[in-house]
Amino acid sequence: MRFDAEQEQQVGRSIRMAEMCTRDALFGIDEAEIILRARPKREERTRAGAVDRLEQAVMMVRNLAKRSSDPEIKAIAVTASRHWDEAEALRWQLAMSAMRIARGEARKLACSLMAEEDLVQEGYIGLLRAARRFDPDRGIRFTTYARWWVRAQMTRALETAGRMVRLPGGAVEQLRNLQRAMERLDQAGIDYTLEEVAAEIGIDKQRANLLLSHRGIVSIDQTDDDGLCVGDRLPSGNASPI
């Protein structure tokens, strides 16, 4: 089912209302309040972060109700779960209303690294992430907002699939930050050294060189200028991964 702009807003607001009802149902449960009032880290100060904390609170109350004989706690868990499940169902409807975007982007990005259907599945994940973050009051259509998340999810999947040597998630993020910093300086016409850019994102020059050498498809037997292959550089035993 496709939604027009007005339907997207209506569903988005219904999601927010279901979340508010969930939050209200949890009021007065100390353990839930601790989760909901926790001071989030910088990266969690987003709508998605707030939704994640609400989900954690609901799961906590469900578990609490299983262990408790208090009928009031059980009733609260039932009510909170009902509203939360309603929000989840609405998010799914919103996400799947834009499934054509996942299929369209998959056709554009399909290659030897990942089949089109695999990319479509990644696109659905991107749609669900977008539905979790969508704010109907910002004046932007969900389909427009979701397209970025779909492409980001697919690109990340291709980036991972394209490596015979898998970089840990943290290293992939550092590589992305490094590339973004270099692109920003290039666009601004500012001269820089790799050491300066590495320091800006909080890593040393040696690590930056190693990360940049792992861009694209990397073979475990590929050698570099000093004759070492990627396999030689991989950590062994209890050594920390890059």
Secondary structure, DSSP 8 states (H G I E B T S, - for coil): ----HHHHHHHHHHHHHHHHHHHHHTTT-HHHHHHHTS---GGG-SHHHHHHHHHHHHHHHHHHHHH---HHHHHHHHHHHHHHHHHHHHHHHHHHTTHHHHHHHHHHH--SSS-HHHHHHHHHHHHHHHHHH--GGGS--HHHHHHHHHHHHHHHHHHHHT-SS---HHHHHHHHHHHHHHHHHHHHT----HHHHHHHHT--HHHHHHHHTTSS---TT-B-TTS-BHHHHS--TT----
